[in-house]
Amino acid sequence: MDAPFLSPDGTLWLPVPQIDRVALFNGGHSRVMRPVQLFRISLAPVQGERK
């Protein structure tokens, strides 16, 4: 996963990188597949004190 982002509501967003599919690495032809995948995970609130 690349560039994870934590939103204010506690959702962790994880875009799936396709750097290996860009034209630079494929003889000048892009092999990027659309739609780009994006995963999200709802994180549970942390209870108690951290140690």
C-alpha positions as CSV (number, residue, x, y, z in Angstrom):
1,M,0.0,0.0,0.0
2,D,1.1,3.5,-0.7
3,A,0.3,6.9,0.9
4,P,-2.0,5.8,3.8
5,F,-4.3,8.6,5.0
6,L,-6.2,8.7,8.3
7,S,-9.4,10.8,8.1
8,P,-10.8,12.7,11.1
9,D,-13.6,10.1,11.5
10,G,-11.0,7.3,12.2
11,T,-11.1,5.7,8.7
12,L,-7.7,4.6,7.3
13,W,-7.6,5.0,3.5
14,L,-5.1,2.9,1.5
15,P,-4.6,3.5,-2.2
16,V,-3.1,0.7,-4.1
17,P,0.1,1.8,-6.0
18,Q,0.6,0.9,-9.6
19,I,4.1,2.5,-10.1
20,D,5.3,-0.7,-11.8
21,R,2.6,-0.2,-14.5
22,V,3.5,3.4,-15.6
23,A,4.8,4.0,-19.1
24,L,8.4,4.6,-17.8
25,F,8.7,0.9,-16.8
26,N,6.7,-0.6,-19.7
27,G,8.4,0.5,-22.9
28,G,6.5,3.8,-23.1
29,H,3.1,2.2,-22.7
30,S,1.0,2.7,-19.6
31,R,-0.5,-0.5,-18.1
32,V,-2.3,1.3,-15.3
33,M,-5.7,-0.4,-14.7
34,R,-8.7,1.7,-14.0
35,P,-10.5,2.1,-11.7
36,V,-7.7,2.5,-9.3
37,Q,-8.2,0.4,-6.1
38,L,-8.7,2.2,-2.8
39,F,-9.2,0.3,0.4
40,R,-10.6,1.7,3.7
41,I,-10.6,0.4,7.2
42,S,-12.7,1.8,10.0
43,L,-10.5,1.9,13.1
44,A,-12.0,1.3,16.5
45,P,-11.5,4.2,19.0
46,V,-8.7,3.7,21.5
47,Q,-9.9,3.2,25.0
48,G,-7.9,3.9,28.1
49,E,-4.4,5.3,28.5
50,R,-1.4,4.5,26.3
51,K,1.7,3.2,28.0
